[in-house]
Amino acid sequence: MDESTATLPAIPGKRGLFPLGHRPRAILLAIIVLLLLLAAAIYLSKEAPPEAARLLPESDAVVYLDLAPIRAAANFGAHPVQHDPEYQHFIDATGIQFERDLDQAAFALHRMDNPLGPNGLVAYSSIFVGKFDRTRLASYLETIAQSKEEYAGHQIYNIPIEGRTDRVAILSSTIVAVSNAPTAEQIHSILDRHRNAFLPFAGNTLLAQRYSEVPALSTAWGIGKLAIGLGNDFKIFGFSLPLSTSATFIASARWSGVLNLRIEEIAPNSTAATLSADSLAALLNIAKTAENTLPNAIANPDTKTLLNSIAIDHRNDRATVTATIPPELIRQLTQSPKPASR
């Protein structure tokens, strides 16, 4: 073969498998793909439930608290409280002070078939996110645990409390899981979900069905049905509210200088929602009348502001109550009562 007409083999990066002229376009395409993936991940993370809630096992209700804005609103640090001896012992042993160190908390509520059992009406599975010394906490759990179990690479501490067993697992340097359910199924489920915590829409069925209806920027929210045992005759100050135990409730709180509350009842049908809305409206009218006419009328202006902010709306199978809590009222509710003067 004539050397002058011989064809060189394709060389990666040299006009062959990856010609130099195509390299800038390939790099640009890769950058665009990465940016799209990053944007999708950010969008999904905003739309998805918080990780603490996604770790919870299957349940009848879910409650989530973002404590940072609540802590700032209540100004806990300015009003130190006297701790009971048992809690003070926990603080001394672990260095953890919940009102200072806890950032997020998520709770799964499990209805009990036997309300007379050690768990009562409801058992709980909880996720706590915050700042703590993992070594000190593990040492403390070692001293109070009756037994331990190894599962999914984590140590579960079994702690006997009032006829039931509290199971505790340290998931990471910032996350602790606790469950007092009668069996280990719930704490095992939490540890299994922790393996896939990076998936933005992992989580229990209740979150998958209803979390999209939680108002954006809510600092606290809850999803679930009325606790078993309330029946269809739920009373407030002797006034009967015909709330259906089959209705689903979505409650939320959003901080914007004041605390905005919203409770939505998803009733079995429009008639049930109308009945709930009318009963709530009647109760609100009674409260407002009492405020203005009874001798012991409400004197606190912040309480009056709360009462006057309540609004009730009814559309199709949904009844919604909204209200606004002034920050001063939050501080009053969270302060320790002053000792009586002698």
N, C-alpha and C positions, 0 to 999 in steps of 0.2 A: 504494500500500500504506500502511496506517495505521502511522505510526511507533511507536505504542504496542504494536502486535502484531508488529512486525518481529523476526525471529530473527537474532541476531548469528552470524557465522561462527565455527567452532571455532577457538580460539586456543590454541596449545600452552601448557600450564601454567595454563590458566584454564578449568576445567570443560569442556574440549573434548576434544582428542586425548589430553590428559594431565591429567585433573581433579586439583585440589589434594587432594581427599580420598583419592586413590589413591597419591599420591606417597610418603608414609611407608612404605606396604606394599611399593612397588616398590623403594625404597632398601633396606629390610630384606631383601627377597628377593635383591637383588644382593649384599649383604654375606654372606648365608648361602651363596650360590653361590661367592663368592670364598674363603670359609673352607673350604668343602668341597674346592675345587680345591687350596688350599694344603695341607690335610691329606693329600690324595691324592698331591701332589708329594713331601711329606715321607716318606710311607709308601713310595712307589716308590723314592725315593732310598736308603732304608735297605735295601730288598729287592734293589736293583740292584747289580751289581758296581761297584767303584770306577772312577772315570773313567779312571785310568791303565790298568786292565785292559781297559776297553771300547774303548780306542784301538788295541789290538793287532790285527794281521792274522790271517787264518786260520792255524792251526798244529796241531801234534801234541800240544802240551802248553802250559800256562800256569802261570806262577809269579808270585805277588804278595807284596810285603813292605811292611808299614807299619813304618817304622824308628823312629818316635818311642818307642814302648814298649820296643823292643829296645835302643835306644840308652840309655834310662834304666836298664834292667835290667843291661846290661853295663857301664854307667858308663864309656863310652869316654874321656870327658874327663879322668878321673882317671888314665888309663894311656896317656899319649902314646906313639906308636910312631915309630920311625925310618923315614922314607919313602925308597924307592929314588929314584935321581937322576931318572928319567924322570917319575915321579909328582910329585916336588918341582918339576920344571920346569913341569908342568901347573898346579900350585897357584900358583906364582909368576906365571904368565902370565894366569890366569883368576880367581884369588882363590877358586876352588872347592876345598873340602876335603870329600870325600864323607862321611867319618865325622861331620862336623859339620853339613853343609849339605843332605844328601840326606834327604828326608822319606818318599818312597815310591818304589818301583821295581816295574815289571811286566815280565815277560819272556815272549815267545812262542818256543817251541822248534820248529824245522823240521828234520825228519829229512832227511838227504842221501842221494840214491840212490848216490852214490859216496863211501864213507867214507874213501877215500884222497885225496880232493880237499883243497883248501886249508882248507875248513871242518871237515874231519874228519867225525865222526858227525852233528853237529848244527850248524845255523846259528841265530843269535839275532836277534830284533827286540825292542827294549827301549824302555820309557818311563821317564824319570826326572823326578821332581817334587821341587822344592826351592827353595832360595834361591840366586840367582846374579846376577852382573852380565852382562846380555845383551850389552852393547856389548863388554866384554872377551872374552867367550866367542866372539862372532862374529869379532873381530879375530884371536884365536888360531886359529880354524878356517880363516880366510883364509890364514894362513901355512903350514898343513900340508896343505891340500886340493890335490889334483892337478887337479881340475876342479869345476865347479858346474853345477847344473841348477835352473831355475825351475819349480816345480810347485805348483798350487793356491794361488798367492800366497805361497809360502814358498821360501826358498833351501835347496837340498840340497847339502851339501858332500861330495864324493867323496874319501875319504882312503885311499890304498893302504897296506895292512898285511899283511905276510907272505903275499903272493900272492893276497890277496883285496881287496875294496873295502868299507870301512866307510862307510855313508851316514848323515850327521848332519843333522837339521833342528831349528831352534829354533822350537817351536810357539807359545810365549807367554813372558811374563816369568818363568814358573815351570816350564815343561814343555819337555823336550828328548827327541827321538826318535832312536834309533840302530838301524841294521840292517846286519848283515854278510852277508845272504843274497846268493846269486850274482847276482840281478837286482834291479832297482829296484821290482819289483812290490810288495814288502812295505812299503817306505817310502812308496810312493804310496798304498797302502791306508790307512796310518796317517793321512796327510794328508787323505784323503777322509773318514775316520771323524771326524776332528777338526772338520769342518764340522757334523756332527750330534751333537757330544758332549753336547748338552743332552738328548738322548733317553735316558732312564734304562736302557732295556734294549737299546740298540744294543751291538754287540759280535760277536765271532766265534762260530762254531757251537758250539764246545766250551763256552763260557760259557753259551750258551743252553740247552744240554743238561744241564749238571751244576752250575752255580754255586749253584742252589737247595739243593744238598746239602752245601755248605760250612757248617760250624757257625757260628752267629752270633758276632760279636765276635772272630773270628779275626784276629790281627795278621799272620799269614803263612799262605799256603795255596798248594797246587799241584794241578792237575788234568791228567791225561794217562796215556799208556801207557808201558810200559817202553821205554827207549831201544833202538833197533835195535842188534843185535850182541850182546845179552846171551843171546839164545836161551832155551831152557827149562832151562838148567843154571846158574843164578845161584848163586854160592858166597860164603859168609861164613866166614872162617877155615877154609876147606877143607870146610865143611859145605854140601851142596847143597840149595838151596831151589827147588822146582818151581814157580816163578812163571811164569804164562802171559804171553807177550808181547801177547796179545790182551786181557788184563785191563786195566781202567781203574782208576787209583789216585786217591784224593782224600786229600791230606795237609793237615793244618792245625795251627797252633800258636796257643794263646790264653794271654794273660798274666793271672794273677790272684794276683800275689805270687810265684808259681812259674810255669814255662812248661809248659803242658799240651799234649802232643803227641798227635795222633790220625792214624792212617794206615788208610784203608779200601780194601780190594781188592774191586772188583766183577768177579768171575770169570766166565768163559763159562757155568759151570753150578755146581750145588751140589757136585758131586764135586770139581771143581777147587778150590773154596773150602775144602772140608774138608781136602784135601791140603795146601794152603798153611798153614792154621791148625795142623794137626798138626805140620808141619815146623818152624814158628816156635816152637811150644810145646816141641818137642824141643830146639831150639837154645837156648831160654831155660833149660831144665833143665840143659843141659850147662854153660852159663855160671854158673848158681847153684852147681852142684856144684863147679866149678873155684874159685869164690870161697871156698868153705868148706874145701876139702880140699887144693888144690895148694900147694906151698911158696911160690910167688909169688902168693899170693892178693891180691885187690884190697884195698888199705889205705885208700883215700880214702873217708871216710864218705858224701860226697855221691854218689860213683859207686855205692856200695852202695844208697843211697836210690833212685837212678834205676833200678838193676837190679831192686830189689824192688817198684818201682811198676808195672812192665810187666804189662799184662793183655791176654789174647788172647781174642777172642770170635768165634764163627762162627754165622751165621744165613743159611740158604738159600744164595744165591750170593755172599755177602759174608763176608769175613774182616776183622776189625778189631783193630788193635793200638793201645793207649793207654799213655802213660807220662808221668811228671812229672819235669822237670829243675829241681833246686834253683837259686836265683839265684847262689849261690856257685860252683857248677860252671860256670855260664854265664860268670862273670867269669874263672874259671881258663882256660876254653877260648879266650877272646878277648884275654887278656893276651899281650903279647910275651914270648917266653922270656927269662929272665934270663941275662945273659952268664956264662959259666963263670968261677969264681974261679980266680985263679992262685996 
